[in-house]
Amino acid sequence: MAYTLANLQDDIRSYTEVDDGVLTTGILNTIIKNSENKIYREADSDDNRFYATSNLAAGSRYVTIPSDLRFIRYVQLTDSNNKQTFLEKKDTSYMATFYDTPNTASGTPKYYANWDANYWVVAPTPNSTNLITLAYTKQPDSITASPGSTQGTFTSNKYQDLLLYACLVEAYGYLKGPVDMLQYYAQAYQKAMQSYAIEQQGRRRRDEYQDGVIRTPLKSPSP
């Protein structure tokens, strides 16, 4: 069964045998959001991959970070001849090599770096309005907010056990519940996370033609 916010909240209360007088809506929403963030930090999901395009401004080395960005995966630049190249990621200290005369156009960018919470930076400072494609992992939608609250999210619709177990670990920690129950759901969460990570970071990144069909070795006794 795919989860909406309402039936996920109901299941958490049912599993912990606690009513809404203790696990209020506000507390449950915090527990759920903490659980979602835990899942997103522990395994990379294709659902959170996103792409944005924009044009560099000649003479400006800074590029605004998208509001939903968690981290940059790669940056691709298309020059005036429609040639596409990937920029190399460097430290900001390395980028300073190209900043002898800040805000002065000096060439086609070859490098990029994280600058601060609001900007990333390219070098050399662009001398034309090249098109850039930013591939990044975005902040995923939460089931506690619309439209996820009624339609569900990628995780709540496809990996209900993972989300439920993560929430129960947080809930039992909040309730200071029985240690054995906390340990049980922590182990159940780890097993669900392992299978989730194998699918998202393993099977979904493979190609049967290039990598071959996944095979389980069988022990065959000698005749």
Secondary structure, 3 states (H helix, E strand, C coil): CCCCHHHHHHHHHHHHCCCCCCCCHHHHHHHHHHHHHHHHHHCCCHHHEEEEEEECCCCCCEEECCCCEEEEEEEEEECCCCCEEECEECCHHHHHHHCCCCCCCCECCCEEEECCCCEEEEECCECCCCEEEEEEEECCCCCCCCCHHHHCCHHHHHCHHHHHHHHHHHHHHHHCCCHHHHHHHHHHHHHHHHHHHHHHHCHHHCCHHHHCCCCCCCCCCCC
